[in-house]
Every structure is written in C-alpha cells, then in structure tokens.
C-alpha cells in the first residue's frame, strides 16, 4: 500500500502541467546546461523583432539599424 502512495519524481512531474518555459528551466537546471540560456535569449529577441516588424513599430525598429 505504501508503494502506491509514494510516487517517483517522474510521476509527480507528469501530474503537473508545466509550461514550455518551466520545462526548459527544469531541463537546464537538472542537466547543468547553462550554455543554452544565451541561445534561448537570442532566439527570443529575434522572435520579438520579427513580431514587431509586422506591426506599426517597424519604422522605429528600422531606424535603429
């Protein structure tokens, strides 16, 4: 009976619905892959620029370059 009540870490994580950001952070901290943080930040900034270039903010972004 005690085995059924005690769940592994994997089973506990399976019950919680994590967002993709939480999953990345969990992966980075558990695997000590801190080198991925700058890559993800740059990809996020490029994605933000792509989104903003399709809006009315585009003329203001193009003047920065």
PDB file of N, H, CA, C and O in Angstrom:
ATOM      1  N   UNK A   1       0.817  -1.191   0.000  1.00  0.00           N
ATOM      2  CA  UNK A   1       0.000   0.000   0.000  1.00  0.00           C
ATOM      3  C   UNK A   1       0.863   1.259   0.000  1.00  0.00           C
ATOM      4  O   UNK A   1       0.510   2.264  -0.617  1.00  0.00           O
ATOM      5  N   UNK A   2       1.998   1.193   0.698  1.00  0.00           N
ATOM      6  H   UNK A   2       2.284   0.376   1.199  1.00  0.00           H
ATOM      7  CA  UNK A   2       2.870   2.365   0.777  1.00  0.00           C
ATOM      8  C   UNK A   2       3.495   2.663  -0.578  1.00  0.00           C
ATOM      9  O   UNK A   2       3.792   3.817  -0.884  1.00  0.00           O
ATOM     10  N   UNK A   3       3.700   1.623  -1.398  1.00  0.00           N
ATOM     11  H   UNK A   3       3.459   0.685  -1.149  1.00  0.00           H
ATOM     12  CA  UNK A   3       4.283   1.832  -2.709  1.00  0.00           C
ATOM     13  C   UNK A   3       3.357   2.632  -3.620  1.00  0.00           C
ATOM     14  O   UNK A   3       3.818   3.412  -4.454  1.00  0.00           O
ATOM     15  N   UNK A   4       2.063   2.436  -3.458  1.00  0.00           N
ATOM     16  H   UNK A   4       1.689   1.803  -2.780  1.00  0.00           H
ATOM     17  CA  UNK A   4       1.117   3.161  -4.303  1.00  0.00           C
ATOM     18  C   UNK A   4       1.034   4.642  -3.921  1.00  0.00           C
ATOM     19  O   UNK A   4       0.795   5.496  -4.775  1.00  0.00           O
ATOM     20  N   UNK A   5       1.228   4.932  -2.660  1.00  0.00           N
ATOM     21  H   UNK A   5       1.422   4.238  -1.966  1.00  0.00           H
ATOM     22  CA  UNK A   5       1.147   6.318  -2.211  1.00  0.00           C
ATOM     23  C   UNK A   5       2.417   7.082  -2.542  1.00  0.00           C
ATOM     24  O   UNK A   5       2.372   8.277  -2.834  1.00  0.00           O
ATOM     25  N   UNK A   6       3.540   6.396  -2.495  1.00  0.00           N
ATOM     26  H   UNK A   6       3.576   5.425  -2.257  1.00  0.00           H
ATOM     27  CA  UNK A   6       4.815   7.052  -2.785  1.00  0.00           C
ATOM     28  C   UNK A   6       5.039   7.046  -4.295  1.00  0.00           C
ATOM     29  O   UNK A   6       5.127   5.989  -4.920  1.00  0.00           O
ATOM     30  N   UNK A   7       5.127   8.229  -4.860  1.00  0.00           N
ATOM     31  H   UNK A   7       5.056   9.087  -4.352  1.00  0.00           H
ATOM     32  CA  UNK A   7       5.298   8.336  -6.300  1.00  0.00           C
ATOM     33  C   UNK A   7       6.710   8.825  -6.609  1.00  0.00           C
ATOM     34  O   UNK A   7       7.330   9.544  -5.826  1.00  0.00           O
ATOM     35  N   UNK A   8       7.186   8.417  -7.753  1.00  0.00           N
ATOM     36  H   UNK A   8       6.682   7.832  -8.389  1.00  0.00           H
ATOM     37  CA  UNK A   8       8.510   8.854  -8.170  1.00  0.00           C
ATOM     38  C   UNK A   8       8.444  10.312  -8.636  1.00  0.00           C
ATOM     39  O   UNK A   8       7.369  10.881  -8.828  1.00  0.00           O
ATOM     40  N   UNK A   9       9.615  10.881  -8.806  1.00  0.00           N
ATOM     41  H   UNK A   9      10.488  10.419  -8.650  1.00  0.00           H
ATOM     42  CA  UNK A   9       9.680  12.281  -9.256  1.00  0.00           C
ATOM     43  C   UNK A   9       9.068  12.425 -10.653  1.00  0.00           C
ATOM     44  O   UNK A   9       8.422  13.429 -10.953  1.00  0.00           O
ATOM     45  N   UNK A  10       9.274  11.428 -11.490  1.00  0.00           N
ATOM     46  H   UNK A  10       9.799  10.612 -11.246  1.00  0.00           H
ATOM     47  CA  UNK A  10       8.707  11.459 -12.843  1.00  0.00           C
ATOM     48  C   UNK A  10       7.185  11.458 -12.801  1.00  0.00           C
ATOM     49  O   UNK A  10       6.544  12.197 -13.548  1.00  0.00           O
ATOM     50  N   UNK A  11       6.608  10.639 -11.941  1.00  0.00           N
ATOM     51  H   UNK A  11       7.129  10.038 -11.335  1.00  0.00           H
ATOM     52  CA  UNK A  11       5.152  10.580 -11.829  1.00  0.00           C
ATOM     53  C   UNK A  11       4.588  11.884 -11.280  1.00  0.00           C
ATOM     54  O   UNK A  11       3.508  12.311 -11.689  1.00  0.00           O
ATOM     55  N   UNK A  12       5.304  12.519 -10.359  1.00  0.00           N
ATOM     56  H   UNK A  12       6.181  12.172 -10.026  1.00  0.00           H
ATOM     57  CA  UNK A  12       4.844  13.796  -9.823  1.00  0.00           C
ATOM     58  C   UNK A  12       4.889  14.872 -10.886  1.00  0.00           C
ATOM     59  O   UNK A  12       3.984  15.703 -10.960  1.00  0.00           O
ATOM     60  N   UNK A  13       5.922  14.875 -11.712  1.00  0.00           N
ATOM     61  H   UNK A  13       6.657  14.199 -11.653  1.00  0.00           H
ATOM     62  CA  UNK A  13       6.010  15.860 -12.787  1.00  0.00           C
ATOM     63  C   UNK A  13       4.950  15.614 -13.847  1.00  0.00           C
ATOM     64  O   UNK A  13       4.466  16.553 -14.479  1.00  0.00           O
ATOM     65  N   UNK A  14       4.591  14.353 -14.040  1.00  0.00           N
ATOM     66  H   UNK A  14       4.984  13.591 -13.527  1.00  0.00           H
ATOM     67  CA  UNK A  14       3.581  14.025 -15.033  1.00  0.00           C
ATOM     68  C   UNK A  14       2.218  14.584 -14.632  1.00  0.00           C
ATOM     69  O   UNK A  14       1.427  14.953 -15.500  1.00  0.00           O
ATOM     70  N   UNK A  15       1.932  14.654 -13.334  1.00  0.00           N
ATOM     71  H   UNK A  15       2.575  14.355 -12.629  1.00  0.00           H
ATOM     72  CA  UNK A  15       0.652  15.183 -12.873  1.00  0.00           C
ATOM     73  C   UNK A  15       0.563  16.685 -13.071  1.00  0.00           C
ATOM     74  O   UNK A  15      -0.504  17.205 -13.398  1.00  0.00           O
ATOM     75  N   UNK A  16       1.679  17.392 -12.877  1.00  0.00           N
ATOM     76  H   UNK A  16       2.546  16.970 -12.612  1.00  0.00           H
ATOM     77  CA  UNK A  16       1.682  18.846 -13.048  1.00  0.00           C
ATOM     78  C   UNK A  16       1.822  19.167 -14.530  1.00  0.00           C
ATOM     79  O   UNK A  16       2.639  18.561 -15.223  1.00  0.00           O
ATOM     80  N   UNK A  17       1.041  20.101 -15.010  1.00  0.00           N
ATOM     81  H   UNK A  17       0.377  20.593 -14.447  1.00  0.00           H
ATOM     82  CA  UNK A  17       1.178  20.546 -16.380  1.00  0.00           C
ATOM     83  C   UNK A  17       2.115  21.751 -16.389  1.00  0.00           C
ATOM     84  O   UNK A  17       1.739  22.842 -15.960  1.00  0.00           O
ATOM     85  N   UNK A  18       3.316  21.550 -16.872  1.00  0.00           N
ATOM     86  H   UNK A  18       3.622  20.664 -17.220  1.00  0.00           H
ATOM     87  CA  UNK A  18       4.316  22.615 -16.896  1.00  0.00           C
ATOM     88  C   UNK A  18       4.245  23.360 -18.222  1.00  0.00           C
ATOM     89  O   UNK A  18       3.950  22.774 -19.263  1.00  0.00           O
ATOM     90  N   UNK A  19       4.519  24.653 -18.167  1.00  0.00           N
ATOM     91  H   UNK A  19       4.760  25.128 -17.321  1.00  0.00           H
ATOM     92  CA  UNK A  19       4.608  25.416 -19.406  1.00  0.00           C
ATOM     93  C   UNK A  19       5.942  25.106 -20.062  1.00  0.00           C
ATOM     94  O   UNK A  19       6.817  24.492 -19.452  1.00  0.00           O
ATOM     95  N   UNK A  20       6.090  25.526 -21.293  1.00  0.00           N
ATOM     96  H   UNK A  20       5.379  26.025 -21.790  1.00  0.00           H
ATOM     97  CA  UNK A  20       7.324  25.219 -22.016  1.00  0.00           C
ATOM     98  C   UNK A  20       8.520  25.945 -21.390  1.00  0.00           C
ATOM     99  O   UNK A  20       9.637  25.427 -21.404  1.00  0.00           O
ATOM    100  N   UNK A  21       8.288  27.139 -20.843  1.00  0.00           N
ATOM    101  H   UNK A  21       7.381  27.560 -20.831  1.00  0.00           H
ATOM    102  CA  UNK A  21       9.372  27.871 -20.180  1.00  0.00           C
ATOM    103  C   UNK A  21       9.801  27.132 -18.914  1.00  0.00           C
ATOM    104  O   UNK A  21      10.995  27.028 -18.632  1.00  0.00           O
ATOM    105  N   UNK A  22       8.842  26.622 -18.155  1.00  0.00           N
ATOM    106  H   UNK A  22       7.873  26.706 -18.384  1.00  0.00           H
ATOM    107  CA  UNK A  22       9.169  25.869 -16.944  1.00  0.00           C
ATOM    108  C   UNK A  22       9.908  24.579 -17.280  1.00  0.00           C
ATOM    109  O   UNK A  22      10.819  24.177 -16.557  1.00  0.00           O
ATOM    110  N   UNK A  23       9.519  23.929 -18.373  1.00  0.00           N
ATOM    111  H   UNK A  23       8.779  24.256 -18.961  1.00  0.00           H
ATOM    112  CA  UNK A  23      10.212  22.709 -18.776  1.00  0.00           C
ATOM    113  C   UNK A  23      11.644  22.998 -19.181  1.00  0.00           C
ATOM    114  O   UNK A  23      12.548  22.239 -18.828  1.00  0.00           O
ATOM    115  N   UNK A  24      11.875  24.094 -19.926  1.00  0.00           N
ATOM    116  H   UNK A  24      11.141  24.710 -20.213  1.00  0.00           H
ATOM    117  CA  UNK A  24      13.235  24.465 -20.298  1.00  0.00           C
ATOM    118  C   UNK A  24      14.076  24.769 -19.073  1.00  0.00           C
ATOM    119  O   UNK A  24      15.225  24.335 -18.987  1.00  0.00           O
ATOM    120  N   UNK A  25      13.518  25.513 -18.119  1.00  0.00           N
ATOM    121  H   UNK A  25      12.585  25.866 -18.188  1.00  0.00           H
ATOM    122  CA  UNK A  25      14.260  25.855 -16.918  1.00  0.00           C
ATOM    123  C   UNK A  25      14.575  24.601 -16.096  1.00  0.00           C
ATOM    124  O   UNK A  25      15.673  24.481 -15.552  1.00  0.00           O
ATOM    125  N   UNK A  26      13.641  23.686 -16.003  1.00  0.00           N
ATOM    126  H   UNK A  26      12.749  23.784 -16.445  1.00  0.00           H
ATOM    127  CA  UNK A  26      13.869  22.430 -15.289  1.00  0.00           C
ATOM    128  C   UNK A  26      14.966  21.619 -15.979  1.00  0.00           C
ATOM    129  O   UNK A  26      15.833  21.051 -15.316  1.00  0.00           O
ATOM    130  N   UNK A  27      14.926  21.569 -17.298  1.00  0.00           N
ATOM    131  H   UNK A  27      14.221  22.031 -17.836  1.00  0.00           H
ATOM    132  CA  UNK A  27      15.944  20.848 -18.056  1.00  0.00           C
ATOM    133  C   UNK A  27      17.317  21.465 -17.851  1.00  0.00           C
ATOM    134  O   UNK A  27      18.295  20.753 -17.621  1.00  0.00           O
ATOM    135  N   UNK A  28      17.391  22.799 -17.935  1.00  0.00           N
ATOM    136  H   UNK A  28      16.597  23.376 -18.122  1.00  0.00           H
ATOM    137  CA  UNK A  28      18.672  23.493 -17.808  1.00  0.00           C
ATOM    138  C   UNK A  28      19.266  23.304 -16.415  1.00  0.00           C
ATOM    139  O   UNK A  28      20.464  23.054 -16.283  1.00  0.00           O
ATOM    140  N   UNK A  29      18.443  23.419 -15.381  1.00  0.00           N
ATOM    141  H   UNK A  29      17.470  23.622 -15.489  1.00  0.00           H
ATOM    142  CA  UNK A  29      18.972  23.289 -14.027  1.00  0.00           C
ATOM    143  C   UNK A  29      19.363  21.844 -13.695  1.00  0.00           C
ATOM    144  O   UNK A  29      20.385  21.624 -13.046  1.00  0.00           O
ATOM    145  N   UNK A  30      18.584  20.872 -14.119  1.00  0.00           N
ATOM    146  H   UNK A  30      17.753  21.050 -14.646  1.00  0.00           H
ATOM    147  CA  UNK A  30      18.904  19.480 -13.794  1.00  0.00           C
ATOM    148  C   UNK A  30      20.104  18.958 -14.568  1.00  0.00           C
ATOM    149  O   UNK A  30      20.878  18.158 -14.043  1.00  0.00           O
ATOM    150  N   UNK A  31      20.265  19.396 -15.799  1.00  0.00           N
ATOM    151  H   UNK A  31      19.636  20.046 -16.225  1.00  0.00           H
ATOM    152  CA  UNK A  31      21.371  18.909 -16.634  1.00  0.00           C
ATOM    153  C   UNK A  31      22.563  19.856 -16.644  1.00  0.00           C
ATOM    154  O   UNK A  31      23.560  19.591 -17.315  1.00  0.00           O
ATOM    155  N   UNK A  32      22.468  20.950 -15.913  1.00  0.00           N
ATOM    156  H   UNK A  32      21.658  21.165 -15.368  1.00  0.00           H
ATOM    157  CA  UNK A  32      23.540  21.946 -15.839  1.00  0.00           C
ATOM    158  C   UNK A  32      23.962  22.404 -17.239  1.00  0.00           C
ATOM    159  O   UNK A  32      25.149  22.481 -17.556  1.00  0.00           O
ATOM    160  N   UNK A  33      22.978  22.698 -18.046  1.00  0.00           N
ATOM    161  H   UNK A  33      22.013  22.636 -17.788  1.00  0.00           H
ATOM    162  CA  UNK A  33      23.206  23.148 -19.414  1.00  0.00           C
ATOM    163  C   UNK A  33      23.041  24.664 -19.492  1.00  0.00           C
ATOM    164  O   UNK A  33      22.228  25.175 -20.263  1.00  0.00           O
ATOM    165  N   UNK A  34      23.818  25.368 -18.687  1.00  0.00           N
ATOM    166  H   UNK A  34      24.478  24.953 -18.061  1.00  0.00           H
ATOM    167  CA  UNK A  34      23.688  26.827 -18.624  1.00  0.00           C
ATOM    168  C   UNK A  34      24.112  27.507 -19.923  1.00  0.00           C
ATOM    169  O   UNK A  34      23.776  28.672 -20.137  1.00  0.00           O
ATOM    170  N   UNK A  35      24.827  26.824 -20.776  1.00  0.00           N
ATOM    171  H   UNK A  35      25.100  25.877 -20.602  1.00  0.00           H
ATOM    172  CA  UNK A  35      25.232  27.391 -22.055  1.00  0.00           C
ATOM    173  C   UNK A  35      24.031  27.626 -22.976  1.00  0.00           C
ATOM    174  O   UNK A  35      24.135  28.369 -23.952  1.00  0.00           O
ATOM    175  N   UNK A  36      22.899  26.999 -22.671  1.00  0.00           N
ATOM    176  H   UNK A  36      22.815  26.395 -21.878  1.00  0.00           H
ATOM    177  CA  UNK A  36      21.709  27.171 -23.506  1.00  0.00           C
ATOM    178  C   UNK A  36      20.982  28.485 -23.236  1.00  0.00           C
ATOM    179  O   UNK A  36      20.204  28.937 -24.077  1.00  0.00           O
ATOM    180  N   UNK A  37      21.216  29.102 -22.089  1.00  0.00           N
ATOM    181  H   UNK A  37      21.847  28.735 -21.406  1.00  0.00           H
ATOM    182  CA  UNK A  37      20.492  30.321 -21.716  1.00  0.00           C
ATOM    183  C   UNK A  37      20.744  31.450 -22.715  1.00  0.00           C
ATOM    184  O   UNK A  37      19.774  32.056 -23.171  1.00  0.00           O
ATOM    185  N   UNK A  38      21.997  31.772 -23.085  1.00  0.00           N
ATOM    186  H   UNK A  38      22.785  31.280 -22.715  1.00  0.00           H
ATOM    187  CA  UNK A  38      22.187  32.849 -24.082  1.00  0.00           C
ATOM    188  C   UNK A  38      21.560  32.536 -25.440  1.00  0.00           C
ATOM    189  O   UNK A  38      21.055  33.432 -26.116  1.00  0.00           O
ATOM    190  N   UNK A  39      21.595  31.268 -25.833  1.00  0.00           N
ATOM    191  H   UNK A  39      22.005  30.540 -25.283  1.00  0.00           H
ATOM    192  CA  UNK A  39      20.997  30.884 -27.114  1.00  0.00           C
ATOM    193  C   UNK A  39      19.493  31.129 -27.093  1.00  0.00           C
ATOM    194  O   UNK A  39      18.934  31.669 -28.047  1.00  0.00           O
ATOM    195  N   UNK A  40      18.839  30.731 -26.003  1.00  0.00           N
ATOM    196  H   UNK A  40      19.293  30.293 -25.228  1.00  0.00           H
ATOM    197  CA  UNK A  40      17.395  30.930 -25.893  1.00  0.00           C
ATOM    198  C   UNK A  40      17.037  32.416 -25.814  1.00  0.00           C
ATOM    199  O   UNK A  40      16.016  32.836 -26.358  1.00  0.00           O
ATOM    200  N   UNK A  41      17.866  33.207 -25.143  1.00  0.00           N
ATOM    201  H   UNK A  41      18.696  32.865 -24.701  1.00  0.00           H
ATOM    202  CA  UNK A  41      17.610  34.650 -25.073  1.00  0.00           C
ATOM    203  C   UNK A  41      17.717  35.300 -26.449  1.00  0.00           C
ATOM    204  O   UNK A  41      16.881  36.127 -26.813  1.00  0.00           O
ATOM    205  N   UNK A  42      18.736  34.932 -27.210  1.00  0.00           N
ATOM    206  H   UNK A  42      19.415  34.260 -26.914  1.00  0.00           H
ATOM    207  CA  UNK A  42      18.900  35.499 -28.552  1.00  0.00           C
ATOM    208  C   UNK A  42      17.749  35.076 -29.457  1.00  0.00           C
ATOM    209  O   UNK A  42      17.224  35.890 -30.216  1.00  0.00           O
ATOM    210  N   UNK A  43      17.355  33.811 -29.380  1.00  0.00           N
ATOM    211  H   UNK A  43      17.781  33.150 -28.763  1.00  0.00           H
ATOM    212  CA  UNK A  43      16.215  33.357 -30.186  1.00  0.00           C
ATOM    213  C   UNK A  43      14.936  34.093 -29.809  1.00  0.00           C
ATOM    214  O   UNK A  43      14.124  34.417 -30.676  1.00  0.00           O
ATOM    215  N   UNK A  44      14.755  34.358 -28.525  1.00  0.00           N
ATOM    216  H   UNK A  44      15.414  34.095 -27.820  1.00  0.00           H
ATOM    217  CA  UNK A  44      13.585  35.112 -28.073  1.00  0.00           C
ATOM    218  C   UNK A  44      13.603  36.541 -28.583  1.00  0.00           C
ATOM    219  O   UNK A  44      12.567  37.066 -28.993  1.00  0.00           O
ATOM    220  N   UNK A  45      14.772  37.179 -28.562  1.00  0.00           N
ATOM    221  H   UNK A  45      15.613  36.753 -28.229  1.00  0.00           H
ATOM    222  CA  UNK A  45      14.877  38.550 -29.062  1.00  0.00           C
ATOM    223  C   UNK A  45      14.652  38.627 -30.573  1.00  0.00           C
ATOM    224  O   UNK A  45      14.020  39.562 -31.064  1.00  0.00           O
ATOM    225  N   UNK A  46      15.162  37.658 -31.295  1.00  0.00           N
ATOM    226  H   UNK A  46      15.676  36.899 -30.897  1.00  0.00           H
ATOM    227  CA  UNK A  46      14.929  37.624 -32.751  1.00  0.00           C
ATOM    228  C   UNK A  46      13.445  37.417 -33.037  1.00  0.00           C
ATOM    229  O   UNK A  46      12.889  38.053 -33.932  1.00  0.00           O
ATOM    230  N   UNK A  47      12.809  36.537 -32.287  1.00  0.00           N
ATOM    231  H   UNK A  47      13.261  36.020 -31.560  1.00  0.00           H
ATOM    232  CA  UNK A  47      11.370  36.335 -32.453  1.00  0.00           C
ATOM    233  C   UNK A  47      10.579  37.591 -32.149  1.00  0.00           C
ATOM    234  O   UNK A  47       9.611  37.907 -32.841  1.00  0.00           O
ATOM    235  N   UNK A  48      10.993  38.311 -31.108  1.00  0.00           N
ATOM    236  H   UNK A  48      11.779  38.055 -30.546  1.00  0.00           H
ATOM    237  CA  UNK A  48      10.342  39.570 -30.767  1.00  0.00           C
ATOM    238  C   UNK A  48      10.504  40.602 -31.880  1.00  0.00           C
ATOM    239  O   UNK A  48       9.560  41.326 -32.197  1.00  0.00           O
ATOM    240  N   UNK A  49      11.690  40.673 -32.471  1.00  0.00           N
ATOM    241  H   UNK A  49      12.457  40.086 -32.213  1.00  0.00           H
ATOM    242  CA  UNK A  49      11.907  41.596 -33.590  1.00  0.00           C
ATOM    243  C   UNK A  49      11.053  41.229 -34.797  1.00  0.00           C
ATOM    244  O   UNK A  49      10.543  42.109 -35.491  1.00  0.00           O
ATOM    245  N   UNK A  50      10.898  39.948 -35.045  1.00  0.00           N
ATOM    246  H   UNK A  50      11.312  39.233 -34.481  1.00  0.00           H
ATOM    247  CA  UNK A  50      10.065  39.509 -36.175  1.00  0.00           C
ATOM    248  C   UNK A  50       8.616  39.901 -35.941  1.00  0.00           C
ATOM    249  O   UNK A  50       7.938  40.364 -36.858  1.00  0.00           O
ATOM    250  N   UNK A  51       8.142  39.719 -34.723  1.00  0.00           N
ATOM    251  H   UNK A  51       8.693  39.343 -33.978  1.00  0.00           H
ATOM    252  CA  UNK A  51       6.758  40.079 -34.413  1.00  0.00           C
ATOM    253  C   UNK A  51       6.550  41.586 -34.509  1.00  0.00           C
ATOM    254  O   UNK A  51       5.549  42.048 -35.057  1.00  0.00           O
ATOM    255  N   UNK A  52       7.503  42.350 -33.973  1.00  0.00           N
ATOM    256  H   UNK A  52       8.316  41.974 -33.528  1.00  0.00           H
ATOM    257  CA  UNK A  52       7.367  43.804 -34.004  1.00  0.00           C
ATOM    258  C   UNK A  52       7.537  44.382 -35.409  1.00  0.00           C
ATOM    259  O   UNK A  52       7.017  45.459 -35.703  1.00  0.00           O
ATOM    260  N   UNK A  53       8.264  43.673 -36.280  1.00  0.00           N
ATOM    261  H   UNK A  53       8.687  42.798 -36.042  1.00  0.00           H
ATOM    262  CA  UNK A  53       8.453  44.187 -37.635  1.00  0.00           C
ATOM    263  C   UNK A  53       7.165  44.111 -38.453  1.00  0.00           C
ATOM    264  O   UNK A  53       7.038  44.787 -39.473  1.00  0.00           O
ATOM    265  N   UNK A  54       6.223  43.301 -38.015  1.00  0.00           N
ATOM    266  H   UNK A  54       6.327  42.751 -37.186  1.00  0.00           H
ATOM    267  CA  UNK A  54       4.952  43.173 -38.728  1.00  0.00           C
ATOM    268  C   UNK A  54       3.906  44.153 -38.198  1.00  0.00           C
ATOM    269  O   UNK A  54       2.779  44.173 -38.691  1.00  0.00           O
ATOM    270  N   UNK A  55       4.262  44.959 -37.207  1.00  0.00           N
ATOM    271  H   UNK A  55       5.178  44.942 -36.806  1.00  0.00           H
ATOM    272  CA  UNK A  55       3.309  45.892 -36.615  1.00  0.00           C
ATOM    273  C   UNK A  55       3.667  47.325 -37.005  1.00  0.00           C
ATOM    274  O   UNK A  55       4.532  47.554 -37.850  1.00  0.00           O
ATOM    275  N   UNK A  56       3.002  48.264 -36.389  1.00  0.00           N
ATOM    276  H   UNK A  56       2.299  48.079 -35.703  1.00  0.00           H
ATOM    277  CA  UNK A  56       3.267  49.671 -36.652  1.00  0.00           C
ATOM    278  C   UNK A  56       4.587  50.161 -36.081  1.00  0.00           C
ATOM    279  O   UNK A  56       4.993  51.292 -36.350  1.00  0.00           O
ATOM    280  N   UNK A  57       5.260  49.336 -35.303  1.00  0.00           N
ATOM    281  H   UNK A  57       4.930  48.418 -35.084  1.00  0.00           H
ATOM    282  CA  UNK A  57       6.549  49.723 -34.720  1.00  0.00           C
ATOM    283  C   UNK A  57       7.706  49.511 -35.682  1.00  0.00           C
ATOM    284  O   UNK A  57       8.844  49.849 -35.355  1.00  0.00           O
ATOM    285  N   UNK A  58       7.445  48.962 -36.854  1.00  0.00           N
ATOM    286  H   UNK A  58       6.521  48.687 -37.120  1.00  0.00           H
ATOM    287  CA  UNK A  58       8.504  48.655 -37.795  1.00  0.00           C
ATOM    288  C   UNK A  58       9.354  49.867 -38.186  1.00  0.00           C
ATOM    289  O   UNK A  58      10.578  49.736 -38.201  1.00  0.00           O
ATOM    290  N   UNK A  59       8.792  51.030 -38.500  1.00  0.00           N
ATOM    291  H   UNK A  59       7.797  51.136 -38.488  1.00  0.00           H
ATOM    292  CA  UNK A  59       9.647  52.166 -38.854  1.00  0.00           C
ATOM    293  C   UNK A  59      10.605  52.576 -37.741  1.00  0.00           C
ATOM    294  O   UNK A  59      11.700  53.064 -38.019  1.00  0.00           O
ATOM    295  N   UNK A  60      10.213  52.388 -36.499  1.00  0.00           N
ATOM    296  H   UNK A  60       9.323  51.992 -36.273  1.00  0.00           H
ATOM    297  CA  UNK A  60      11.076  52.741 -35.373  1.00  0.00           C
ATOM    298  C   UNK A  60      12.198  51.722 -35.190  1.00  0.00           C
ATOM    299  O   UNK A  60      13.293  52.075 -34.751  1.00  0.00           O
ATOM    300  N   UNK A  61      11.929  50.461 -35.525  1.00  0.00           N
ATOM    301  H   UNK A  61      11.040  50.174 -35.882  1.00  0.00           H
ATOM    302  CA  UNK A  61      12.955  49.435 -35.409  1.00  0.00           C
ATOM    303  C   UNK A  61      13.997  49.601 -36.511  1.00  0.00           C
ATOM    304  O   UNK A  61      15.194  49.448 -36.265  1.00  0.00           O
ATOM    305  N   UNK A  62      13.549  49.910 -37.718  1.00  0.00           N
ATOM    306  H   UNK A  62      12.577  50.034 -37.918  1.00  0.00           H
ATOM    307  CA  UNK A  62      14.481  50.016 -38.839  1.00  0.00           C
ATOM    308  C   UNK A  62      15.435  51.198 -38.657  1.00  0.00           C
ATOM    309  O   UNK A  62      16.544  51.166 -39.190  1.00  0.00           O
ATOM    310  N   UNK A  63      15.044  52.221 -37.934  1.00  0.00           N
ATOM    311  H   UNK A  63      14.143  52.247 -37.501  1.00  0.00           H
ATOM    312  CA  UNK A  63      15.949  53.353 -37.711  1.00  0.00           C
ATOM    313  C   UNK A  63      17.077  52.983 -36.751  1.00  0.00           C
ATOM    314  O   UNK A  63      18.108  53.657 -36.736  1.00  0.00           O
ATOM    315  N   UNK A  64      16.913  51.944 -35.958  1.00  0.00           N
ATOM    316  H   UNK A  64      16.076  51.396 -35.970  1.00  0.00           H
ATOM    317  CA  UNK A  64      17.983  51.522 -35.047  1.00  0.00           C
ATOM    318  C   UNK A  64      19.136  50.883 -35.799  1.00  0.00           C
ATOM    319  O   UNK A  64      20.274  50.927 -35.333  1.00  0.00           O
ATOM    320  N   UNK A  65      18.862  50.289 -36.961  1.00  0.00           N
ATOM    321  H   UNK A  65      17.937  50.253 -37.340  1.00  0.00           H
ATOM    322  CA  UNK A  65      19.919  49.635 -37.733  1.00  0.00           C
ATOM    323  C   UNK A  65      20.302  50.522 -38.855  1.00  0.00           C
ATOM    324  O   UNK A  65      21.180  50.176 -39.645  1.00  0.00           O
TER     325      UNK A  65
END
